[in-house]
Amino acid sequence: MGQVAYVEHGRGAAALFLHGYPLNGYQWRGALERLHPYRRCIAPDVLGLGHTEAREGEAITPEAQVAMLAALLDTLDASRVDVVANDSGGLVAQLFVARYPDRVRSLLLTNCDVDENNPPQLFMPVARLAQRGLFVDRVLAPELKDLELARSEKGLGSVYTHPDQLTAETIEAYLGPLVATPAKKQQADAYAAALGTDVLVPVREALARWKGPARMVWGTADPFFPMQWAGWLDQHLPGSRGVRPVQGAKLFFPEEMPELIAEEAKRLWNV
């Protein structure tokens, strides 16, 4: 598993926050500020991203993330968790539910891979470039040197609702660790490549057997994960408590709108 970086804030019942690609646990800072009075909030950096150090030669796949999270929660003595997830973190969350249904108390999903939209076709150019070991060097590294590029439609800005509000500190927090060493570049590429494989259709029936409370909060302006997939989850998760559309919001809106995430989480948790 290597060395897993994580932030922990609060006490009591545990909540697990899973970030998207190429972000890290910093994505959830605003939500943790608002939710730590109600939960023991745990926000890890997944394998290949952020400050987590994977072992040399370790496979970095969504399934490996599930195993890492289970081991981390065991180490932290967190037997059951409320899961809050976005983007590739939502993919991992669904796999975690399928493998460890008794460990998930509730599920709050925002825009993410769902069933046959795993992977979304718009992501495949990223996966193909990453398979050649070139995504980090050709796409992410230049954004660290050019903040306007990072905020543009050719950079991280394309998946933010308000890209002009992306600070230099935030861009550095996400992309800096990924270019720190050749090994980190390789791991980030390896994970992006792995995200280009369908892993959710095979767990469709397992998800349908999980009856815990679930809620979808979905940005309507995200071309990767359209609203129809929130509807799919609503229909196929027996404990679904419906879908909240977030008008005009793009993929990484949970970082931009932490008060909305906190509101929905507290309602789902009955606190």
N, C-alpha and C positions, 0 to 999 in steps of 0.2 A: 504493500500500500504506500510505502514511503512516508513522508512527513506532510500531514494535512494541516493547512492553515485554516483557521476559523475564528469568527467573532462570536462571543457568547454574552448575552445581556439579559438580566432578569432572573426570576426564580419561579418555581412551581412547575406545572405541566409544561412539557417541552414543545416548541414549534420549530420546524425545520424550514429554512428559506433557501430555495435553489435558484441560482442565477442562470442567465443565458450566455451564449457565445458571442463575442470573445470577452465577456465581462468577468467579474468575480463577486465575492460577497459584498463588496462595497456598494453594489447595486441596491441593497436593501437597507442602507443606513437610515434613511428617513422613516421607513416602516418600523425598524427596530426602536427608534427613538419614541415612537408613539405606542408600540405594543409591549415593550418590556415590563410595564406594570402588570400585565395580564398573563404573560407567558415567559418561560425561560427560552429566549430566542437564540437559535443557533444558525449561523450563516457561514457555511464553509465555502472555500474555493475548491472547485472540483478538480480532478486530475487533469493536468495539462494546461490549466489556466490559473491566473492569479499567483499567489505565493506558495501554493501546494507543490511539493516536490515528489514527483513520481519516481519509482525505482527505474534504473536503467534497463531498457528492454521491455518494460511492462506494457502490456496492451492497454491502450486508452480508448475505451469504447463506452457506450451508454451502459452496457451490462457491467463493466468494470466499475463505473461510477456507483451503481447500485450496491455492489459488494463493498466498496469503500465506505459508503454512507452507513451501511449496516454495522460495519466494524467501528466506525467513528461513534455512532450512537451507543454501541455496546461499551466502548471506552468511557463515554460520558455518562453511563448508567441512565440512558434515556430509552426506556423500553417501548414507549408509544409516543407518537408525535402528531401534531397538526402540521400539514405540509402546505406551504405557499410557494408557487413556482411560476416561472416565466420562460418562454422560448425553449431552448434545449433543456433547461431545468424542468420544464413541464413534461417533456419526453421522459426524462429520468424519473420524475415523480410517478408517472403512470407505470413504468416498469417496476418501480419500488412497490407500488400498490399491488401489482400483479404477483410479485414474488413474496412480499411480506404483508398480506392484507391485514393481519392482526396487529401490525405495528403502526398503522395509520388511523388516527382518530378522525381526521377530517381532511378535505382536500380543497384548496382554493387555487384554481388555475386561471392564469391569464394567457394571452396569445402564445400558442405553442403548437408543436407537432401533434397531430391527431390522426389515428388510424391510417387511411390511405393517403393522407397528406403528410406522410413521413417517408422520405424528406419532401418538402415543397420543391417544386421544379425550379423556382427562383434561387434556391440555395445550391443547386447542382454545380454551377460554375465555380463556386467557392470550394466545394468538395473535390472537384476535379483538379483545381489548382493545388489544393492541399495534398492530394495524392502524389503530386510531383514534388512536394516539399517546398512550394513556392509562395503559398498564400501569405504567410507572415512577412516574408521579405518584400514581396511585391506590393502588398496591399496595406498591411497594418503598420509596418515600420515607417513608410513615408508619412503617415498621418501624425506620427509623433513629432516630426520635424516641420510640419505645415499645419497649423491649427485651422486655417481656413479650409484646407482640404478635408480635415477631419470633420468639420462642421457641415460640409457640403453633401450633395446627393451622391457623390462618389465615395464618401467616407461614412463614419459612424452616424453622421447627421441624417443619413437617409432613413434610419430606423428610430429617430427621436421625433417627437411631436414639436418640440421647440429646440431645434439644433443650435440656435444662436445662444442658448443658455448653457451649452456645454463648456465648462471651464477647462483651462489648461491643466489644473490639478486633477480633474476627473479623467481626462484623456490619458494623462500620465499614469494614474492609478490603474487603469485598465490595460493599457498597451505596454507600459514600461516593463512590467515583469515578463511579458511574452517575448521580448527581444533581448533580455538580459544576458542570455548565454545561448550557444548553439543547441544545447540540450532542450532548453525551454522553447526555442523556436520549433524544434522537431516535434516536441510533445503537443504544442498548440496546433501544428499542422496535422498531426496524427489524429487528434480528436475531431477536427473539422472533417477530415476524410472519413472517419467512422460515422459521423452524423449524416453522411450521404447514403446510408443503408437503411432500408425499411426494417424496423424491429417492433412496430406497434401492432400491425395486423395480427401477428401470431399470438398476442396477449389479449385480443378482443374479448374472448369468452371469460378470461380471468377478471378483466375489468368489470364485466357485466355481473359477476358474482359478488363483487364488493358492494356492500350496502351502506357504507358510511356516508355522512353528509358531505355534499360537494357543491361548489358554487363556481361559476365561470364569470369572470369579469374581462370583457373583450374590447379592445380598441377596434374601431370600425374602419380605420384608414390604413390598416396593415395589409400589404399585398401578399405577404408570405403566408399568413394564417387568416383567411377571410372568416367572416361571421358564421358562415354555414357550419364551420367545424365546432364552434361553441355549441351550436344547435345539435350537432351529432353527439357531443358529450352529454348534453342535457337529456337526450333521448336514450342513451345507452348506459348511463350511470344510474342505478336504481335509486340512490339517495340524493339525486340532484335537487338543488333548491333554486334552479333556474339560472338565467343568464342576465347579466347587467351589461348592456352596450355602453361603451365610452365613446361618444361621438367625436370623430376627428382625430382620435388617438392612434399613434403608431406603436410598433412592437415593444419598445422599451418604456412605455408610459408608466409602468409601476414605479420606476425610479423618479419620474417627474411628478407623479401624483401620489405620494406616500399616504396622504390623508385619506384618499379614496380606498387604498389597500387596507389601511387600518380600520376604516369604517366597516368594510365588508368582512374582514377577519373577525372583528369583535362580534358582528352579527352572527357569523357562522359558529363562533365559539360560545355564543350565549353569555357574553360578559359585558 
